[in-house]
Amino acid sequence: MVGHFNDEGKFGYNERITLTRKALEEMDEIVVLAFGEDKEKVVEELLSGPERDYREFPVQILRDIARKAKKHVYLVTDQAA
């Protein structure tokens, strides 16, 4: 889990969780939540775009895990994404 400092300079964990590739590979199933218009392009590229290096496009790791580790990855979005 990665902490962050908000605009008021307070430390917290409530905005995001970051896991390593190894941690993701250890999971039986992965559920990804992507909400909002700002996620639309990323979701589109993940689902139908070309394969890219995960250092350029970190969400590519999910595609790799689904294929190579044969894990189920579920993507939940709203209409905006």
C-alpha positions in Angstrom: 0.0 0.0 0.0 1.3 3.4 -0.8 0.5 6.4 1.3 0.2 10.0 0.1 0.0 13.5 1.3 -3.2 15.4 0.5 -3.5 19.1 -0.4 -3.5 20.0 3.3 -0.3 18.1 3.9 -1.9 15.3 5.8 -0.7 11.8 5.4 -3.3 9.2 4.4 -4.0 5.9 2.6 -7.6 6.5 1.3 -7.0 7.5 -2.3 -5.2 4.5 -3.8 -3.6 1.2 -3.2 -0.5 0.1 -5.1 0.6 -3.6 -5.3 3.7 -5.1 -6.9 3.5 -7.4 -9.8 4.5 -10.3 -7.5 1.7 -9.5 -5.2 -0.8 -9.4 -8.1 0.5 -12.8 -9.4 -0.1 -14.4 -6.1 -3.8 -13.5 -6.1 -6.3 -16.1 -7.3 -8.5 -13.4 -8.9 -8.0 -9.6 -9.5 -10.8 -7.0 -9.6 -10.0 -3.6 -11.0 -12.3 -0.6 -10.5 -12.0 2.2 -13.1 -14.4 5.0 -12.8 -14.6 8.4 -14.5 -14.0 10.0 -17.9 -10.3 10.3 -17.1 -10.0 6.5 -17.2 -11.7 6.0 -20.5 -8.6 6.1 -22.7 -6.7 3.8 -20.4 -9.5 1.2 -20.3 -9.9 1.4 -24.1 -6.2 0.8 -24.6 -6.1 -2.0 -22.1 -8.9 -3.8 -23.8 -8.1 -3.2 -27.5 -4.8 -1.5 -27.8 -1.4 -3.0 -28.8 0.8 -4.6 -26.2 3.1 -2.1 -24.6 6.0 -2.1 -22.2 4.6 -2.0 -18.6 7.1 0.8 -17.7 5.3 3.0 -20.3 1.8 1.6 -19.5 1.7 0.1 -16.1 -1.8 -1.4 -16.5 -0.3 -3.7 -19.1 0.8 -5.9 -16.2 -2.8 -7.0 -15.8 -3.0 -8.2 -19.4 0.3 -10.1 -18.9 -0.9 -11.7 -15.6 -4.2 -12.8 -17.2 -2.3 -14.4 -20.1 0.9 -15.8 -18.6 -0.2 -16.6 -15.1 -3.7 -17.7 -16.3 -5.4 -15.6 -13.6 -8.9 -14.1 -13.9 -8.8 -10.3 -14.1 -12.2 -8.5 -13.8 -12.6 -4.9 -14.9 -15.5 -3.0 -13.4 -16.2 0.5 -14.9 -18.9 3.1 -15.1 -20.3 4.4 -18.4 -17.8 7.3 -18.3 -14.9 5.0 -18.4 
